Amino acid sequence: MEIQTVKRVLTYKFSQQEKEELGKELANKNLQLAQQEAAKRSVVASYASQIAATKEGISRALH
């Protein structure tokens, strides 16, 4: 038995309620992404500050 692959184009019309639900879900995901990116920037800045302080300590120890 040979398996055949068939490609078809299907159309689907979303109801207004589905559009609203998908829109809310997308908005929530975008908000979540923005919050996560802000948290990442905060953590990166914190580590950069710690690294700078350590480098300063090394520089002072060398002089």
C-alpha positions, 0 to 999 in steps of 0.5 A: 500500500502506497501512501500519498500526500495531498495538499489542500487549501482550507478556509475557515471563517472565525466567529466574532467571539473566536476573534475576540478570544484570540485577540485577548490571548495575543495581547496577554502573550505580548504583555507577558513577553514585555514583562519578561524582557524587562525582567531580563534587562534588569537582571543583565544590568544587575550582573553588569554592575556586579562585574564592574564592581569586581573589575574595579576591585581587581584594578585597585588591588593591582595598584 
